[in-house]
């Protein structure tokens, strides 16, 4: 499974914030690339969501 749904279900924080972070991470992957994309058959958004859910990539909000 590309997206760990058990981790998504257990999220208690703001899902909108996570979605915005996933969109931004997907843009970063598009520009810079990532070795995980090849493992996921080129699925950039799914890779970005997985990286955030597994905390490989962390995000923070700035005013």
ZINOR-V215237 format. One record per backbone hydrogen bond with DSSP energy under -0.5 kcal/mol. CO is the residue of the C=O (numbers start at 0). NH is the residue of the N-H. Records with the same first field share a line. If there is no record, write none. Layout:
CO->NH + NH
//
This chain:
1->3
2->4
3->6 + 7
4->8
5->9
7->10
12->14
13->17
14->18
15->19
16->20
17->21
18->22
19->23
20->24
21->25
22->26
23->27
24->28
25->29
26->30
27->31 + 32
28->32
33->36 + 37
34->38
35->39
36->41
37->40
39->42
41->43
42->46
43->47
44->48
45->49
46->50
47->51
48->52
49->53
50->55 + 56
51->54
//
